[in-house]
């Protein structure tokens, strides 16, 4: 499948190719797919699972029998397909297909990391992405996405906090003082010492562009259950910490996702994992390597 012309295609294509090389294109079948209200989950026949944010707001006419349903023509026939074919759904422009593609890519990444490990990287099971990063009291911090736990942790401990968010209603009470509209993303991120980006940005096909805005940041963190892919292509684009999850019970996780569970329910069947980029990794390509 060829990319359909989106700006995120180079990053996603490289992620797929990196995992494909690592697994030596081993044939892998998707055993089960769940598209929930908050997350989409995929389980492989080898036992690994991956999740991705479900972009409900991006689906036009998200009502009963929408015309956009035609964009998911394989519904009912996804299980049993090649995982590599479904991973390439992430290269399309259909919101649901992208979510299935990224969830499949995360499941394949989990298999690669399980089989080969992460030699040379510092992997911190159970660690929060913020705890793995080096954030100082005089830092200017920008969040892309309303990470409420992160806002609570940072608002009293850093010099400046800004939250770039499409939906202002995602912030409540005193959190609103930190709000900046999405249109100000480049201005806010280019002035930040530390940037934290929701992994859902890759489902929105905006992560590559956002990384390009982080030209002055010392720390760039991509966090959330969606940010559970093999790290190399992201580290090459300037990410310093990748904070995703490791699924411990695939069947129960898929059940929670299918029953409308959010990321807050993953703690019993998945754990946070922070992967830290080695200091020795070349920094020169950090900003220039980001997708347009």
C-alpha positions in Angstrom: 0.0 0.0 0.0 1.4 3.4 -0.9 1.1 6.4 1.4 -1.9 8.5 0.6 -0.1 11.8 0.6 -0.2 12.8 4.3 2.6 14.7 6.0 3.1 12.0 8.6 3.7 9.3 6.0 7.6 9.4 6.2 7.6 8.9 9.9 5.0 6.2 9.9 6.6 4.4 7.0 10.0 4.5 8.7 8.4 3.1 11.9 6.8 0.2 10.0 10.0 -0.5 8.1 12.1 -0.5 11.2 9.9 -3.0 12.9 9.6 -5.1 9.8 13.4 -5.3 9.5 13.8 -6.2 13.1 11.3 -9.0 12.9 12.7 -10.0 9.5 9.2 -9.7 8.0 8.0 -12.7 10.0 4.5 -13.5 9.0 2.2 -12.5 11.8 -1.6 -12.6 11.8 -4.0 -10.3 13.7 -6.1 -12.5 16.0 -8.5 -9.8 17.3 -9.3 -6.2 16.9 -11.4 -4.0 19.2 -12.3 -0.4 18.3 -13.5 1.2 21.5 -14.8 4.7 22.3 -11.4 5.8 23.7 -8.9 3.3 22.5 -8.4 0.8 19.7 -6.6 -2.5 20.5 -5.1 -5.2 18.4 -3.9 -8.7 19.5 -1.5 -10.7 17.4 -1.5 -14.5 17.0 1.8 -14.5 18.8 0.2 -13.1 21.9 1.3 -9.4 21.9 -1.2 -6.5 21.9 -1.0 -2.9 21.1 -3.4 0.1 21.6 -3.9 3.4 20.0 -6.2 6.4 20.6 -9.5 6.2 18.8 -10.0 9.6 17.1 -13.8 9.8 17.4 -13.9 13.6 17.0 -12.1 13.2 13.6 -14.9 11.0 12.2 -17.3 13.0 10.2 -21.0 12.4 11.0 -20.2 10.1 13.9 -23.8 9.1 14.2 -25.7 5.9 13.5 -24.9 4.6 10.0 -22.6 7.5 8.9 -21.6 7.7 5.3 -18.0 7.7 6.5 -18.5 4.0 7.7 -17.6 3.1 4.1 -14.0 4.0 5.0 -13.8 0.9 7.2 -15.0 -1.7 4.6 -13.2 -4.6 6.2 -15.2 -4.4 9.5 -15.9 -8.0 10.5 -13.0 -9.3 8.5 -10.0 -7.6 10.2 -9.1 -10.6 12.4 -7.2 -13.2 10.4 -5.4 -10.6 8.2 -1.7 -10.0 8.0 -0.4 -7.7 10.7 1.8 -6.0 8.2 -1.2 -5.2 6.0 -3.1 -3.7 8.9 -0.1 -1.7 10.1 -0.1 0.0 6.8 -3.6 1.3 7.5 -1.7 3.9 9.5 -0.7 5.5 6.2 -4.2 6.1 5.1 -6.5 9.2 5.7 -9.3 7.3 7.4 -9.4 8.0 11.2 -10.5 4.5 12.2 -8.0 2.8 9.8 -5.2 4.9 11.2 -6.1 3.9 14.8 -6.1 0.2 13.8 -2.8 0.7 12.0 -1.0 2.3 14.9 -2.4 -0.2 17.4 -1.1 -3.0 15.1 2.3 -1.3 14.8 2.5 -1.1 18.6 1.7 -4.8 18.9 4.4 -5.6 16.4 6.8 -3.3 18.2 6.0 -5.1 21.5 6.9 -8.4 19.7 10.2 -7.0 18.5 11.1 -5.6 21.9 10.1 -8.8 23.6 12.3 -10.9 21.2 15.3 -8.6 20.8 15.1 -6.3 23.8 16.3 -2.7 23.5 20.1 -2.9 23.6 21.7 0.5 24.3 18.6 2.1 25.7 17.6 2.8 29.3 14.2 1.1 29.7 12.3 1.9 33.0 9.4 -0.4 33.7 6.7 1.2 35.8 8.2 4.7 35.3 6.2 7.8 34.5 7.5 9.7 31.4 7.9 12.9 33.4 10.0 11.1 36.1 12.3 9.7 33.4 12.9 13.2 32.0 15.2 15.8 33.4 12.9 18.8 34.2 14.1 21.7 36.3 12.3 24.4 38.2 13.4 27.1 35.8 12.1 25.3 32.7 9.5 26.5 30.4 7.3 23.5 29.7 4.8 23.0 26.9 2.2 20.2 26.8 0.5 19.2 23.6 -2.7 17.6 24.9 -4.5 18.1 28.2 -2.5 15.7 30.4 -4.4 16.4 33.6 -2.0 14.4 35.9 1.0 16.2 34.2 -0.6 19.6 34.6 -1.2 19.0 38.3 2.4 17.8 38.7 4.0 20.7 36.8 2.0 23.8 37.5 3.6 24.5 40.8 7.1 23.2 40.0 8.2 24.9 36.7 8.8 28.5 35.7 6.2 28.5 32.9 3.5 26.0 31.8 1.6 26.2 28.5 -1.0 23.6 27.3 -1.7 23.5 23.6 -5.1 21.9 23.1 -7.7 21.8 20.3 -10.5 21.5 22.8 -10.5 24.2 25.5 -13.2 22.3 27.4 -10.6 19.7 28.2 -9.2 22.1 30.8 -11.1 23.1 34.0 -10.9 25.8 36.6 -7.4 27.1 37.2 -6.0 24.9 34.4 -7.5 27.4 31.9 -4.8 29.9 32.6 -2.3 27.6 30.9 -4.4 27.0 27.8 -3.2 28.0 24.3 -5.1 27.2 21.1 -3.7 24.7 18.6 -3.0 27.5 16.2 -0.3 28.8 18.5 1.5 25.4 18.6 4.6 26.5 16.7 5.0 29.7 18.8 4.6 27.9 22.1 6.7 24.8 21.3 9.6 26.8 19.8 10.0 28.7 23.0 9.9 25.7 25.4 12.8 24.0 27.2 10.7 20.9 27.6 7.9 19.7 25.4 5.5 16.8 26.2 3.4 15.6 23.3 0.5 13.2 23.5 1.1 10.0 21.6 -2.4 10.5 20.0 -0.7 13.1 17.8 0.6 10.3 15.6 -3.0 9.1 15.0 -3.9 12.7 14.1 -1.0 12.7 11.6 0.5 15.7 13.4 3.5 14.3 15.4 6.1 14.9 12.7 5.1 18.5 12.3 5.0 19.1 16.1 8.5 17.6 16.5 9.7 20.1 13.9 8.5 22.9 16.2 10.6 21.7 19.1 13.7 23.2 17.8 14.9 24.8 21.0 13.8 22.1 23.5 16.2 20.2 25.7 13.8 17.4 26.4 11.1 16.2 24.1 8.7 13.6 25.6 6.1 11.6 23.7 3.7 9.9 26.2 0.6 7.9 26.5 -0.6 4.4 25.6 -0.4 5.3 21.9 3.3 6.0 22.2 4.3 2.4 22.6 6.2 1.8 19.3 9.8 0.9 18.7 11.7 4.1 19.5 14.4 4.5 16.9 12.6 6.7 14.3 11.3 9.0 17.1 14.6 9.3 18.8 16.2 10.3 15.4 13.7 13.1 15.2 14.6 14.6 18.6 12.5 12.7 21.1 14.4 12.1 24.3 11.8 10.1 26.3 9.1 7.7 25.0 6.6 7.0 27.6 4.2 4.2 26.6 2.8 1.0 28.1 3.7 -2.7 28.1 0.6 -5.0 27.9 0.7 -7.8 30.5 -2.7 -9.4 29.8 -3.8 -8.9 26.2 -7.2 -10.6 26.5 -8.3 -8.5 29.5 -7.0 -5.3 28.0 -8.9 -5.9 24.8 -12.0 -6.6 26.8 -11.6 -3.3 28.7 -11.1 -1.4 25.4 -14.1 -3.1 23.8 -16.3 -2.2 26.8 -15.4 1.5 26.6 -12.5 1.7 29.0 -10.1 4.5 29.0 -6.4 4.6 29.7 -7.0 5.0 33.4 -8.2 1.4 33.5 -5.0 -0.1 32.0 -3.1 -0.3 35.2 -4.2 -3.8 36.1 -3.4 -5.3 32.7 -0.6 -3.0 31.4 2.2 -1.0 33.0 3.9 2.2 32.1 7.3 1.9 30.5 9.7 4.9 29.8 12.4 4.5 27.2 15.2 7.1 27.5 17.3 8.0 24.5 21.1 7.5 25.1 23.0 10.7 25.6 25.5 9.6 23.1 22.9 9.4 20.3 23.6 12.0 17.6 21.7 15.2 18.3 22.5 16.9 15.0 19.6 15.2 13.2 17.1 16.1 15.9 15.4 19.0 14.3 16.3 18.6 10.7 15.0 15.1 10.6 11.4 16.0 11.6 8.8 15.6 8.9 7.3 18.8 7.4 
